[in-house]
Amino acid sequence: MSSSLVTHTEQARDMFRSTIEMYMDSLPDTWKQNIANNNRTQMVFENRSRLSFQVAGTRKNTKLGKGQALTFLHATEVSEFGDAEGMASLEASLAEQKP
């Protein structure tokens, strides 16, 4: 499963990332997934699921979501995103139907 968290600033991305890490730490062991790779741009789990962290920015960003084939998306402060073309690119990366 490929997913993405998109924020308007790097500061917001970092705050959401730490919140997700706190949630994960508090999960019961039976619900936890081990993390195979965790860096600035993504969190990859051993079950091959991926959560990417994107910053839309407040300026033009037409490549937002390109090539990601997202199963789901959480976008915050969308009204602050730089341009409508970037949002259209992000929406185009979403799966049209789930398996």
Residue, then its C-alpha position, 0 to 999 in steps of 0.5 A: m500500500s502506498s500512501s502520502l501525507v502532504t503538508h503546506t510547510e516543512q514545519a507542519r510535515d515534521m510535526f505530523r511525522s512526530t505525531i504519527e511516530m507517537y501513535m505508532d509507539s502507543l499501538p498494541d504489539t499485535w497492530k504494530q508493523n516494523i519499520a524497514n526504512n525511515n527517512r525525511t521523505q518516507m517511512v517504509f514498513e516491513n510489509r512493503s507499505r509506504l507512507s511518503f511525506q510531501v511538502a506542497g509548499t506555498r509556491k508553484n509545485t506541478k510535480l506533486g504526487k507524480g509517479q506515486a500511485l497512491t492508495f490513500l492520501h492525507a492532505t492538510e491545509v490544502s488552501e495554502f498549497g501553491d497552485a491548483e495544477g499541483m493539487a490536480s497532479l496530486e489527485a491524479s496520482l490516487a488509485e481510482q479503485k481499490p483491490 
